[in-house]
Amino acid sequence: MKHSKIPVLLYHSIVSKGEVGNLNLSDFEKQISFLYKNKYNSVHLSEINPSSKNQIVITFDDGYKDIITNVLPILKKYGFKATCFIVSNYLGKYNDWDLKNRNYQKKELMNKNDIIEWIKNGMNIGSHSHNHKNLTTLNEKDLKNEIFYSKEFLENLFSIPINDFCYPYGQINSLAFKYVKEKYINGYTTNRSRFNLKNHDPHLIPRIDMGKKISNIKIFLKLNTLYEDIKYNKNEI
């Protein structure tokens, strides 16, 4: 039996008790516990086996410090794995790209040693560009720098291949798509849907937003029914 629809889960920051954020650590663990009890198997995208059921891919955007302090222990506890998309020019810095947001919260990002620890524990990293800029607003030279140099920088720093790219803000145009396709095996969007191995372009992978408190029933609907699929909007590139 072929299982062609793979839920790719999208998270950002996972906050500790008392902190302000979309998803706190307790609710995140409840989600992971539910997935574990229902026999979901987390895999990296390169490990997907269409003959296996209950596969999920877990992703985190931006590379916040709480991914190493809060998330990694939970993933290890339940035997899950995940990919974190790193903004390569912001290692050990803060999310300055959010400064203009109305509800801006200054958040620390993982540094080099944090990312090494993440990788050592069987986790994966990908590029989230070099400076987290809206790729659709850049000239060709700057666009190449965001896409190409980020890959080169991360590969040189961590001595591993970087095959995955996540579009900042989910913003994509034909030129950004072209350059991502040229350098990476996979590209991740913020479009909603399960990843259909037969129909979706691997450089325009849709994901399921899990970054808020949701019921177990809703998790089931998101992962096992057309609930997310019918909300898919194809990228116009």
JOLINSUL-V272081 format. One record per residue. RES is the residue in three letters. SS is DSSP state (A for helix, B for strand, O for the rest). Layout:
res:RES ss:SS
res:RES ss:SS
//
This chain:
res:MET ss:O
res:LYS ss:O
res:HIS ss:O
res:SER ss:O
res:LYS ss:B
res:ILE ss:B
res:PRO ss:B
res:VAL ss:B
res:LEU ss:B
res:LEU ss:B
res:TYR ss:B
res:HIS ss:O
res:SER ss:O
res:ILE ss:O
res:VAL ss:B
res:SER ss:O
res:LYS ss:O
res:GLY ss:O
res:GLU ss:O
res:VAL ss:O
res:GLY ss:O
res:ASN ss:O
res:LEU ss:O
res:ASN ss:B
res:LEU ss:A
res:SER ss:A
res:ASP ss:A
res:PHE ss:A
res:GLU ss:A
res:LYS ss:A
res:GLN ss:A
res:ILE ss:A
res:SER ss:A
res:PHE ss:A
res:LEU ss:A
res:TYR ss:A
res:LYS ss:A
res:ASN ss:O
res:LYS ss:O
res:TYR ss:O
res:ASN ss:B
res:SER ss:B
res:VAL ss:O
res:HIS ss:O
res:LEU ss:A
res:SER ss:A
res:GLU ss:A
res:ILE ss:O
res:ASN ss:O
res:PRO ss:O
res:SER ss:O
res:SER ss:O
res:LYS ss:O
res:ASN ss:O
res:GLN ss:B
res:ILE ss:B
res:VAL ss:B
res:ILE ss:B
res:THR ss:B
res:PHE ss:B
res:ASP ss:B
res:ASP ss:B
res:GLY ss:O
res:TYR ss:B
res:LYS ss:A
res:ASP ss:A
res:ILE ss:A
res:ILE ss:A
res:THR ss:A
res:ASN ss:A
res:VAL ss:A
res:LEU ss:A
res:PRO ss:A
res:ILE ss:A
res:LEU ss:A
res:LYS ss:A
res:LYS ss:A
res:TYR ss:A
res:GLY ss:O
res:PHE ss:O
res:LYS ss:O
res:ALA ss:O
res:THR ss:B
res:CYS ss:B
res:PHE ss:B
res:ILE ss:B
res:VAL ss:O
res:SER ss:A
res:ASN ss:A
res:TYR ss:A
res:LEU ss:O
res:GLY ss:O
res:LYS ss:O
res:TYR ss:B
res:ASN ss:O
res:ASP ss:A
res:TRP ss:A
res:ASP ss:A
res:LEU ss:O
res:LYS ss:O
res:ASN ss:O
res:ARG ss:O
res:ASN ss:O
res:TYR ss:O
res:GLN ss:O
res:LYS ss:O
res:LYS ss:O
res:GLU ss:B
res:LEU ss:B
res:MET ss:O
res:ASN ss:O
res:LYS ss:A
res:ASN ss:A
res:ASP ss:A
res:ILE ss:A
res:ILE ss:A
res:GLU ss:A
res:TRP ss:A
res:ILE ss:A
res:LYS ss:A
res:ASN ss:O
res:GLY ss:O
res:MET ss:O
res:ASN ss:B
res:ILE ss:B
res:GLY ss:B
res:SER ss:B
res:HIS ss:O
res:SER ss:O
res:HIS ss:O
res:ASN ss:O
res:HIS ss:O
res:LYS ss:O
res:ASN ss:O
res:LEU ss:A
res:THR ss:A
res:THR ss:A
res:LEU ss:O
res:ASN ss:O
res:GLU ss:A
res:LYS ss:A
res:ASP ss:A
res:LEU ss:A
res:LYS ss:A
res:ASN ss:A
res:GLU ss:A
res:ILE ss:A
res:PHE ss:A
res:TYR ss:A
res:SER ss:A
res:LYS ss:A
res:GLU ss:A
res:PHE ss:A
res:LEU ss:A
res:GLU ss:A
res:ASN ss:A
res:LEU ss:A
res:PHE ss:A
res:SER ss:O
res:ILE ss:O
res:PRO ss:O
res:ILE ss:O
res:ASN ss:O
res:ASP ss:B
res:PHE ss:B
res:CYS ss:B
res:TYR ss:O
res:PRO ss:A
res:TYR ss:A
res:GLY ss:A
res:GLN ss:O
res:ILE ss:O
res:ASN ss:O
res:SER ss:A
res:LEU ss:A
res:ALA ss:A
res:PHE ss:A
res:LYS ss:A
res:TYR ss:A
res:VAL ss:A
res:LYS ss:A
res:GLU ss:A
res:LYS ss:A
res:TYR ss:O
res:ILE ss:O
res:ASN ss:B
res:GLY ss:B
res:TYR ss:B
res:THR ss:B
res:THR ss:B
res:ASN ss:B
res:ARG ss:B
res:SER ss:O
res:ARG ss:O
res:PHE ss:B
res:ASN ss:B
res:LEU ss:O
res:LYS ss:O
res:ASN ss:O
res:HIS ss:O
res:ASP ss:O
res:PRO ss:O
res:HIS ss:O
res:LEU ss:O
res:ILE ss:B
res:PRO ss:B
res:ARG ss:B
res:ILE ss:B
res:ASP ss:B
res:MET ss:O
res:GLY ss:O
res:LYS ss:O
res:LYS ss:O
res:ILE ss:O
res:SER ss:O
res:ASN ss:A
res:ILE ss:A
res:LYS ss:A
res:ILE ss:A
res:PHE ss:A
res:LEU ss:A
res:LYS ss:A
res:LEU ss:A
res:ASN ss:A
res:THR ss:O
res:LEU ss:O
res:TYR ss:O
res:GLU ss:O
res:ASP ss:A
res:ILE ss:A
res:LYS ss:A
res:TYR ss:O
res:ASN ss:O
res:LYS ss:O
res:ASN ss:O
res:GLU ss:O
res:ILE ss:O
//
